[in-house]
Amino acid sequence: MPWLKLFHITAVIVWCGALLYLPTAIGALASARPVAAPARQGLPRFVFTLVATPAALLAIGSGTLIFALHGPLALWLLAKLATVGLLVLGHGACGLLVLRAERQAHGGPQAWTQGFCAVVGSTSLLWLGAIAWLVLAKPF
């Protein structure tokens, strides 16, 4: 069980790091579009598809396995799972940001991208803090 928990925590750290990186990187690319190198424009898709999504699947799968092996359903766990659901929505929003950044690289409009990046990044940070508090404090 300790190895499974370590695996879960590692996957969560990678997933959360990617969710905090993506809005920041896409917002920076949107503001510096004329001088952004084409190689940097493909980095958000790479991080989303080959880092964030596999880490999310591993984190959710290993967390489910820990619950199946470890046991009791508590109220704090239900609250944590609901908050993880919100984090999954943030993951989907990062995917939308990646698509938006790719459209902008081909001359699409970029008016709201930086604001949306700020909203996605800050709400992801809020959900991550709530999850950490629920796991560590187990308030109910």
N, C-alpha and C positions, 0 to 999 in steps of 0.2 A: 504493500500500500504506500509506503513512503516514496518509492520510485514513481508510482502513478501520480501522486500529488506533485512531485517535483516536475514531472513531464507537463502536468496541467498548468502549473504556475509559469513554467517557461513558455508554453504556448500562449498563455494569457499576456505575458509581458511583450512578446513579439507582436501579437495582434494589437494590443493597445498602443505600442510604439508606432506601428504602421498607421493606426487610425488618427494619431496625433500628428504624424509626419505629413500624410497626404493632403489635408486641407492647407497646411502651411506651404508645402511645395507648390501646389496648384495655384494658390493665391500669389505666391512670388512669381511664378511663370506668367500669370495673367497681368501682373503689373509691369513685367519686363519683357513683354512679348516681342518687341522689335529686335532686341539684342539676345534673346534666348537661343541657345544653340539647338539645332534639331535633335541632337542626341539627348539633351536634357528633357525635351518634350515627351519622349517615350518612357522616361523613368517612372512617372506616376502609374502608368498602366502596368509596368513590370512589378512595381511594389504591390499594387492592388491584386494582380492575378497570381503572382508567384510567391508573395510573402504574406500579405494580409489575409487573403481568403483561405489558403491552406492552414495558417495559424488559427484562424477562427474555427474552422472545422475540427482541428485537433483539440482546441480548447473546449469546445462544446461537447465533442465526443468523449474526451477524457473526464470532463466534469460529470457527464451523464453516467459514465462507468463508476466514478467515485461514489456518486449517489446510489447507484444500484448495489454496490458492494458494501457501502458504509452504513446506509440505513435510514434513520428516522427523518420524517418530513416535519420540518419546523416552520413556523411563521416567517422567521427571518430568511429562510431559504426560498420560500415562495416570493418574498419581496425581492430577493436577489435575482431570482430567475426572471421576474418581470422587468427588472432593470437591465438585465442582460438582453432581454428582448428589445429594449430601447436602444441598446448599444448595437444590436444587429441592424436596426433601422439606420443608425449612423453609418454603419458599414455600407449599406445600400446607398446612402447619400454620397459617400465617398466614391462609389462607382459612378453615380451620376456626375459628380465633379470631374472624374477622369474623362468621361465622354464629352463633357462640356469643354474641357481643356483641349481635347483633340479637335473639336469643331472650331475652336478659336484659332488653332494653329493653321487652319485652312481659311482664315478670314472671316469667321463667324463673329457675331456680336459678343462683347465681353462686359457689358455694363454691370451686371449683378453678380458676377462670379466671385469677386473678392469679398463682398458682403456675405454671400452664401458660404464661402470658405470659413469666414469668421464664425458664423452661426454653427456650422457643422463641427468645427474644432472645439468651440467652447461648450457646446452641449455634450460632445463626446467626453470632454474633460469632466464635466459635471456628473455624467453617468458613471465614469470610472471612479470618481471620488465616492459616489454613493455606494457602489459595489464594494469598494475597499472598506468603507465604514461598516456596511452590513456584515461582511465576512469577519472582520476583526472584532467588532463590538457585539455581534449577535444580540441586538437590543430587545428582541421579543421572540 
